[in-house]
Amino acid sequence: MPHNICGPPTPRAGRERDLVKKHMVMMRVDRLDTPIGRMRLVVDAAGALKHLDWDLDDDAARLLPTRDPAGVTSALRAYFGGQLEALEGLLVDGEGTDFQRRVWAALRQIPAGTTQSYGDLARRIGSPAAVRAVGAANGRNPIGVVVPCHRVIGADGTLTGYAGGLERKRWLLAHEARHATRALGPLFAPSR
């Protein structure tokens, strides 16, 4: 069964069908081969990235295949090429509760090349006691990499679960650390 990038398995066809039905707009889909696997991205008519995950199967018959919808594919290609800032301006619209959206917004503020613990993230959103809820929201993130749930680690600095696989999480963190250090100069050091 497929996964959200940072979360538990969810049925892919039903999830995409629900997105189309809820918005009653044509969703556009593109695929991108990355150094760590093929990705699928779904963009709505307004150009907002709605979903991004590892392309584990091909059942997107209700989505309109499109080359580089809203520039998202180009931005992801640039990111994987080392231009970490390429993802910053992308419009995202992950469906979730107000709390989940607060967590996801905070994820986008974690600088590339750094990491934060779930506790750090809970404090950042003003809910220091909500560490487990922050972890659950992180796991429901439908737009991984752009909403960088891979930058969240355990309180002891260990890599914690990543539905895309810990090898991908490790690769993404190393990729960002390498390119962020080069972009920011020798004084920059990743936090973990």
C-alpha angles and dihedrals in degrees: 000000000000123000140218103248092254101020149058126300115285129179105263101204093049093047093052093043089053091052091052094045094046095052099032088212131114111264117211123217134197134171130220128194108221132182088262103042144303117305130202121208128192121201128184127226091269091057096252116144105239103174139008125179145139110288099242097160140358113247101124096121092138093055124086111239107231134172112240100341110209089346091289095127091050091049092051091047089052091048092052087047090059103268095121094175091063091089097051099087098044115123110233131187111180112177112239148114121294089258092051091049090052090052092047091049089052090050089059089057094059103103118241110258093034136084137208133199123240087253091053089051092048090053091046092059092045097253105103093167093052097079094130093045089050088052091050092049090048089053092052094053106131095192107056122178091024089050090038106219087155088075092068116093138172121283089254092054096257123136110256130200121315118178090215087060131268090261090062091046090050090048093049092050092047091046091052094044091051095048097037090052090050092047097045098038135235096310091066116091124175112248094235 
